[in-house]
Amino acid sequence: MIRIAVLAGDGIGPEIVNEALKVLDVLRSEGLEVQTEAAPVGGAAVDLTGDPLPEATLALCRASHAILFGAIGGPQYDVLPREQRPERGLLRLRKQLDLFANLRPAQVFPQLAAASALKAEVVAGLDILIIRELTGDIYFGEPRGIRIDHGERVGFNTMIYSESEIRRVAHVGFQSAMRRNRRLCSIDKMNVLESTQLWRDVVTEVHAEYPDVALSHMLVDNAAMQLVRNPRQFDVMLTGNIFGDILSDEASMLTGSIGMLPSASLNSAGQGMYEPIHGSAPDIAGKGIANPLAQILSLAMLFRHSVDRADLAARIETAVERTLEAGLRTADIALPGEAVVSTSQMGDAVARALVQGHA
C-alpha cells in the first residue's frame, strides 16, 4: 500500500491539489493501492492550532512514503511572530525529514514554446534539471536575527555549509547527470564567498567518482545571465539553497509560466515531498483560474522518485502533454486570442487523457 500525506496548505494550494487528486483517483480506479490522508500545514494550520507545522502533521509525514504538498502563505500571516509564519513550517518540515535534495526540472513543452518570455527558438527543446541543496545554507545557518548595534537595527544571517552537506547533494547531482546527458554545471560564488569556495572544492573532489560526467563551474551571476542568454547550454545545474531558489524561479519563466514547474525534495531514504515551485498566489485564490499542471506533474515525480513507478509517472506526463496538444490553456499559459479553461477543467482534461491513454 502506497501511503501519501496530502498537505494542501493555503491560497491556491487546495484548488490545485484537488486536481492532482483527480488524476490519482484514475490510477486508484485501475487498481493502484494507494492511501491518502490530509493534514493542515502553513497558514491553515496556524488558524487551527497556532503552529504552521503541528506535531500530528509531522507524524503523518514521517509515516508516509511521500508528501503531496500544495502551497503556503498569505499576507494576513506576515504580521505574526516569525516562528508562526507559514514559511517556517515548510522549512521545519524540510529539516525534520532531512529533505536535502531538491530536484526542479525546467522543461519546455513544444506546445508552449511561444508562451515563453524568450523567443521560441531560444527555448525550444529546453530540458534542464536544477538540483538545489535544501536543508543548509543561509536559510538555516546560525546565528541569525535582528539586533541593536550602535543604536541602530542590524539584520544578520549566516551562510554556512559543511563538507558532508555538499558531498551528499553532489552525489545526487552526478547520479542525475549520469541518467541524462552526462553534463553537470556547478553554480557558486567562490570569488567572494568562502562557503562556496568549499562548495566548488568538494564538488570537484566528488567528480573524481564520476569520470563519465563532464563537470563545469559557473559563478551565480553569470549563470543567471546565461539562463536567459543561452539556456540550452545547461543539462544538470547543481547549486546551494539560496542560489537554487532564485535560479529555478528564473528558469520557470523560460517554460512559459511558473505554473508549469514541479519539484521533488528527497531524503537519503527516497522519501520525498512533491510540490509546485510557485507560491500560494493569494490574489487569484478561489477564482478557479490557477494552473494545476505543476501540481499534477509533481504527482508524476512522486511516482518516479518515491514509489519506483516510472511507468505511472510517464503516463501522467504524457496525459499533460496530450492535454496541451489538444489546445487547453489556463490563463497563465494562454496566448492572446486563445481560449482559457478553469483550474477544474484543466484537471478534468488531464484525468480524461490519462484514461484514454490507457484504453
Backbone torsions as a table, in degrees:
resi	resn	phi	psi	omega
1	MET	NA	127.4	177.0
2	ILE	-86.3	125.8	-179.8
3	ARG	-108.7	121.0	-178.5
4	ILE	-121.9	122.8	172.4
5	ALA	-83.5	131.1	-177.9
6	VAL	-110.5	111.8	-179.2
7	LEU	-116.7	91.9	-173.8
8	ALA	-73.9	-38.2	175.7
9	GLY	80.4	-135.2	-168.0
10	ASP	-120.2	174.9	173.9
11	GLY	56.2	-125.9	-179.8
12	ILE	-80.3	-3.1	-178.0
13	GLY	-50.7	-54.8	-179.4
14	PRO	-59.7	-35.0	-179.1
15	GLU	-65.7	-46.5	-175.5
16	ILE	-78.1	-33.0	175.9
17	VAL	-63.0	-37.9	178.4
18	ASN	-58.5	-35.7	-180.0
19	GLU	-73.0	-36.1	175.8
20	ALA	-65.4	-35.4	178.7
21	LEU	-67.9	-28.9	173.8
22	LYS	-61.4	-42.8	178.7
23	VAL	-65.1	-42.4	178.6
24	LEU	-62.8	-36.9	179.1
25	ASP	-63.0	-33.7	176.4
26	VAL	-61.4	-47.0	180.0
27	LEU	-65.5	-37.2	177.6
28	ARG	-64.1	-39.4	179.7
29	SER	-65.9	-20.9	177.9
30	GLU	-86.9	-2.3	177.2
31	GLY	112.5	0.7	178.8
32	LEU	-65.9	127.6	179.6
33	GLU	-87.5	100.7	-177.5
34	VAL	-139.3	137.8	179.2
35	GLN	-119.4	128.1	178.1
36	THR	-115.8	144.9	175.4
37	GLU	-141.2	129.7	-177.5
38	ALA	-91.3	151.0	177.0
39	ALA	-152.1	152.2	-178.8
40	PRO	-80.8	149.2	176.4
41	VAL	-152.1	159.4	176.2
42	GLY	69.6	-142.9	-178.6
43	GLY	-61.6	-37.0	178.6
44	ALA	-60.4	-38.0	178.2
45	ALA	-72.9	-35.8	175.9
46	VAL	-61.0	-43.4	179.9
47	ASP	-60.9	-35.7	-176.6
48	LEU	-85.5	-39.2	-169.6
49	THR	-127.8	-14.2	-174.6
50	GLY	86.5	-0.7	-176.9
51	ASP	-126.2	126.4	-179.4
52	PRO	-70.1	-14.1	174.5
53	LEU	-138.8	83.2	-179.9
54	PRO	-61.3	153.2	-179.8
55	GLU	-59.2	-36.2	179.3
56	ALA	-64.8	-38.0	177.7
57	THR	-66.0	-44.8	178.9
58	LEU	-62.0	-41.4	179.2
59	ALA	-63.0	-41.6	177.2
60	LEU	-61.1	-43.5	-179.9
61	CYS	-63.0	-41.6	179.3
62	ARG	-61.3	-34.1	-175.0
63	ALA	-88.2	0.4	-175.8
64	SER	-103.8	154.6	173.9
65	HIS	-69.3	-33.2	-175.4
66	ALA	-157.8	163.9	-179.9
67	ILE	-123.0	126.4	171.9
68	LEU	-98.2	113.4	-169.9
69	PHE	-115.2	136.6	179.5
70	GLY	-89.8	-98.0	-179.9
71	ALA	-157.1	157.8	-178.7
72	ILE	-134.2	158.2	171.9
73	GLY	109.4	163.8	177.4
74	GLY	176.3	154.4	-174.3
75	PRO	-61.6	-25.3	-179.0
76	GLN	-67.5	-17.0	-178.7
77	TYR	-96.4	-4.3	-176.4
78	ASP	-68.7	-17.9	-178.1
79	VAL	-90.3	-5.5	-178.4
80	LEU	-74.8	159.1	170.4
81	PRO	-55.3	146.5	-171.2
82	ARG	-54.4	-38.9	-177.4
83	GLU	-69.9	-16.0	178.5
84	GLN	-95.5	-6.4	-176.6
85	ARG	-72.4	146.5	-175.8
86	PRO	-53.0	-39.0	-177.9
87	GLU	-62.0	-30.9	178.9
88	ARG	-67.8	-32.3	175.6
89	GLY	-64.2	-41.5	178.6
90	LEU	-65.4	-43.5	178.8
91	LEU	-63.1	-40.2	178.1
92	ARG	-64.8	-39.1	179.2
93	LEU	-62.9	-44.5	177.3
94	ARG	-59.7	-43.1	-177.2
95	LYS	-71.5	-43.3	-177.0
96	GLN	-64.5	-35.5	179.5
97	LEU	-94.5	1.4	179.5
98	ASP	55.3	46.6	-179.7
99	LEU	-83.1	77.4	-166.9
100	PHE	-87.0	-18.0	-175.4
101	ALA	-114.6	113.0	-179.7
102	ASN	-103.9	117.7	-179.5
103	LEU	-103.1	120.9	-179.2
104	ARG	-126.7	96.1	176.5
105	PRO	-74.8	139.6	174.2
106	ALA	-122.5	99.0	-174.6
107	GLN	-121.1	135.9	176.8
108	VAL	-97.1	112.3	172.8
109	PHE	-67.1	138.0	-177.2
110	PRO	-53.1	-34.0	-176.6
111	GLN	-70.4	-14.5	-174.5
112	LEU	-115.2	9.3	-178.2
113	ALA	-57.8	-35.6	-178.4
114	ALA	-75.1	-14.0	-179.6
115	ALA	-86.6	-7.9	-179.8
116	SER	-67.7	153.6	175.2
117	ALA	-68.7	-18.0	176.5
118	LEU	-100.3	168.5	178.2
119	LYS	-61.8	143.5	-176.4
120	ALA	-56.5	-37.5	-176.9
121	GLU	-70.0	-19.5	178.6
122	VAL	-79.7	-34.5	-173.3
123	VAL	-106.1	-11.7	-177.6
124	ALA	-56.0	129.3	179.8
125	GLY	81.6	4.7	-177.9
126	LEU	-62.4	133.8	177.9
127	ASP	-152.2	92.4	-177.9
128	ILE	-112.8	144.3	170.3
129	LEU	-117.6	114.6	176.2
130	ILE	-95.9	123.7	177.3
131	ILE	-109.7	116.3	-174.8
132	ARG	-111.8	125.3	171.7
133	GLU	-66.3	135.2	-164.1
134	LEU	-119.4	-9.5	-175.0
135	THR	-120.9	11.4	177.9
136	GLY	-127.1	-156.1	173.7
137	ASP	74.0	-163.0	-171.1
138	ILE	-69.1	-19.8	179.3
139	TYR	-71.1	-23.4	-177.4
140	PHE	-120.9	-10.8	-174.8
141	GLY	-63.0	144.8	176.3
142	GLU	-121.1	146.6	4.2
143	PRO	-79.4	162.4	177.4
144	ARG	-150.8	155.8	176.2
145	GLY	148.4	-166.3	177.1
146	ILE	-130.4	127.9	-178.9
147	ARG	-132.2	169.0	174.7
148	ILE	-98.8	124.0	-178.7
149	ASP	-133.5	117.9	-178.2
150	HIS	54.0	40.4	173.2
151	GLY	83.1	3.4	176.7
152	GLU	-132.5	157.8	179.6
153	ARG	-75.0	138.2	178.7
154	VAL	-130.3	123.4	175.9
155	GLY	-95.8	138.9	-178.1
156	PHE	-144.3	142.1	174.4
157	ASN	-135.8	157.0	-176.4
158	THR	-114.3	120.7	176.4
159	MET	-93.0	110.5	-172.6
160	ILE	-143.6	139.2	174.4
161	TYR	-138.6	139.2	171.6
162	SER	-94.6	158.7	178.8
163	GLU	-58.0	-42.1	-177.4
164	SER	-66.3	-36.1	177.6
165	GLU	-62.9	-43.4	-179.6
166	ILE	-68.5	-42.8	-174.6
167	ARG	-61.4	-45.3	-175.1
168	ARG	-68.7	-37.1	178.3
169	VAL	-75.1	-27.8	175.3
170	ALA	-63.3	-39.6	176.8
171	HIS	-60.7	-42.0	177.1
172	VAL	-60.1	-41.8	179.5
173	GLY	-62.7	-48.5	-178.5
174	PHE	-68.2	-38.0	177.1
175	GLN	-64.5	-37.9	176.2
176	SER	-64.7	-42.3	178.7
177	ALA	-62.1	-36.5	178.8
178	MET	-62.9	-29.2	179.3
179	ARG	-85.8	-6.5	-177.7
180	ARG	-115.7	-119.8	-175.4
181	ASN	-104.1	11.5	173.8
182	ARG	60.6	39.9	174.3
183	ARG	-132.9	130.0	178.7
184	LEU	-132.5	130.0	174.9
185	CYS	-112.5	119.1	179.3
186	SER	-94.4	130.4	-173.7
187	ILE	-107.0	129.9	179.9
188	ASP	-149.8	-171.6	173.3
189	LYS	-139.5	52.3	-171.3
190	MET	-67.0	-17.7	179.2
191	ASN	-74.8	-11.0	-178.2
192	VAL	-127.5	-38.9	-169.7
193	LEU	-109.1	121.3	179.9
194	GLU	-62.2	-36.2	-179.3
195	SER	-61.5	-31.9	179.6
196	THR	-90.1	-14.3	166.0
197	GLN	-64.8	-43.3	175.2
198	LEU	-61.3	-41.3	176.9
199	TRP	-52.9	-51.4	-177.6
200	ARG	-63.3	-40.9	-178.9
201	ASP	-62.9	-45.0	-176.8
202	VAL	-70.9	-41.4	177.8
203	VAL	-59.8	-40.4	178.0
204	THR	-63.2	-40.2	178.1
205	GLU	-64.4	-43.6	-179.6
206	VAL	-65.7	-31.3	-179.9
207	HIS	-56.6	-29.4	-179.7
208	ALA	-59.5	-22.9	178.4
209	GLU	-85.4	-6.1	-177.6
210	TYR	-132.2	65.0	-174.9
211	PRO	-64.5	-17.6	-179.3
212	ASP	-83.1	-5.4	178.8
213	VAL	-99.9	130.8	175.5
214	ALA	-82.2	117.5	-178.7
215	LEU	-102.5	134.4	170.8
216	SER	-132.3	161.5	178.8
217	HIS	-123.8	147.7	179.7
218	MET	-148.5	138.4	174.7
219	LEU	-70.6	146.6	-169.9
220	VAL	-63.8	-35.2	179.7
221	ASP	-67.4	-39.9	175.4
222	ASN	-66.0	-38.4	179.2
223	ALA	-62.0	-39.1	178.2
224	ALA	-62.6	-39.8	177.7
225	MET	-68.5	-44.3	-176.9
226	GLN	-65.2	-29.0	178.9
227	LEU	-63.0	-30.3	177.8
228	VAL	-98.7	-18.3	179.1
229	ARG	-83.7	-47.9	-175.6
230	ASN	-151.4	70.2	-171.9
231	PRO	-65.5	-24.6	-176.0
232	ARG	-74.8	-3.2	174.7
233	GLN	-71.0	-17.1	-176.0
234	PHE	-96.7	147.6	170.5
235	ASP	-118.6	-75.4	172.7
236	VAL	-107.7	128.9	174.5
237	MET	-112.7	127.2	-178.5
238	LEU	-116.5	128.5	-178.0
239	THR	-158.9	174.5	-177.7
240	GLY	-79.6	-176.7	-169.6
241	ASN	-64.6	-54.7	-174.3
242	ILE	-72.2	-40.5	178.7
243	PHE	-65.1	-39.8	-179.9
244	GLY	-66.0	-35.7	177.0
245	ASP	-60.1	-47.4	-176.4
246	ILE	-72.3	-47.8	-175.9
247	LEU	-65.3	-37.5	-178.9
248	SER	-70.4	-33.3	174.2
249	ASP	-67.3	-38.6	175.9
250	GLU	-62.4	-44.2	-179.1
251	ALA	-62.5	-27.7	-178.9
252	SER	-61.0	-31.3	-178.3
253	MET	-74.3	-16.1	175.0
254	LEU	-70.9	-25.9	-173.3
255	THR	-87.9	-6.2	-178.8
256	GLY	112.5	-34.5	179.5
257	SER	-167.8	145.9	174.1
258	ILE	-64.4	-17.9	177.8
259	GLY	-73.6	3.5	-179.2
260	MET	-108.0	-4.0	-171.1
261	LEU	-104.9	118.4	173.9
262	PRO	-88.7	176.3	172.5
263	SER	-155.9	158.6	174.7
264	ALA	-129.5	135.2	175.6
265	SER	-120.0	116.3	-167.9
266	LEU	-117.9	149.2	168.3
267	ASN	-105.8	-178.3	-173.2
268	SER	-69.2	-17.7	179.1
269	ALA	-89.5	-2.6	-179.2
270	GLY	89.3	-3.5	173.9
271	GLN	-68.5	141.8	-175.1
272	GLY	-146.5	159.5	171.7
273	MET	-113.6	133.3	-171.5
274	TYR	-123.3	121.8	-173.4
275	GLU	-152.2	151.6	170.3
276	PRO	-67.6	153.6	-176.9
277	ILE	-81.5	-10.1	-179.7
278	HIS	-78.1	172.9	-179.0
279	GLY	-94.9	-160.9	-173.6
280	SER	-83.2	-10.4	175.4
281	ALA	43.3	59.8	-175.7
282	PRO	-60.7	-21.7	-179.5
283	ASP	-68.6	-22.4	179.2
284	ILE	-115.9	2.6	-178.9
285	ALA	-60.2	137.1	178.2
286	GLY	81.6	-1.8	-178.4
287	LYS	-93.4	-9.8	178.3
288	GLY	71.7	26.7	-178.0
289	ILE	-119.2	0.0	-179.7
290	ALA	-67.8	149.7	178.4
291	ASN	-85.7	117.4	-178.9
292	PRO	-89.7	2.7	-171.1
293	LEU	-68.4	-36.0	177.5
294	ALA	-63.9	-37.8	177.9
295	GLN	-66.3	-42.0	179.3
296	ILE	-66.6	-40.1	177.1
297	LEU	-68.8	-27.6	173.8
298	SER	-65.8	-36.6	174.5
299	LEU	-61.9	-39.3	176.4
300	ALA	-60.5	-43.4	178.4
301	MET	-62.8	-34.4	177.4
302	LEU	-57.7	-47.1	-179.5
303	PHE	-67.2	-33.3	-178.3
304	ARG	-73.6	-42.0	-168.7
305	HIS	-100.6	-29.9	-175.7
306	SER	-110.8	-14.0	-176.1
307	VAL	-120.2	-5.7	179.8
308	ASP	57.4	42.6	176.1
309	ARG	-125.2	69.0	178.9
310	ALA	-61.1	-26.0	178.8
311	ASP	-64.8	-41.6	178.2
312	LEU	-70.8	-37.3	176.3
313	ALA	-58.9	-46.2	-179.5
314	ALA	-63.5	-37.6	178.3
315	ARG	-63.3	-43.5	179.6
316	ILE	-64.6	-44.2	179.8
317	GLU	-63.3	-38.8	177.0
318	THR	-66.4	-38.2	178.1
319	ALA	-63.0	-39.9	176.4
320	VAL	-62.9	-44.9	-178.9
321	GLU	-64.6	-39.5	178.4
322	ARG	-65.2	-36.1	178.3
323	THR	-66.0	-42.1	176.5
324	LEU	-66.4	-38.8	178.8
325	GLU	-62.4	-30.9	178.5
326	ALA	-75.1	-5.8	174.4
327	GLY	95.4	8.1	179.9
328	LEU	-77.6	135.7	-177.5
329	ARG	-142.7	133.9	165.0
330	THR	-83.2	170.1	-170.7
331	ALA	-59.4	-34.1	-174.2
332	ASP	-71.5	-21.6	-178.5
333	ILE	-114.5	6.2	-178.9
334	ALA	-85.8	134.9	172.0
335	LEU	-83.1	159.8	178.8
336	PRO	-53.0	130.9	179.4
337	GLY	92.4	-14.9	179.3
338	GLU	-80.9	144.4	178.0
339	ALA	-69.6	146.0	-177.0
340	VAL	-115.7	136.6	176.2
341	VAL	-110.1	164.4	-179.1
342	SER	-84.2	173.5	177.2
343	THR	-57.2	-49.4	-177.2
344	SER	-68.6	-36.1	178.1
345	GLN	-65.0	-37.5	177.6
346	MET	-67.0	-43.4	177.6
347	GLY	-62.2	-42.6	177.6
348	ASP	-60.5	-40.1	-177.8
349	ALA	-66.1	-41.8	178.8
350	VAL	-65.6	-40.6	178.1
351	ALA	-62.1	-41.8	176.9
352	ARG	-63.0	-42.6	-179.3
353	ALA	-64.5	-33.6	177.6
354	LEU	-64.6	-42.3	178.1
355	VAL	-66.0	-46.7	-177.5
356	GLN	-64.6	-36.2	-179.9
357	GLY	-69.1	-18.3	-178.9
358	HIS	-100.1	-5.0	-176.0
359	ALA	-70.1	NA	NA
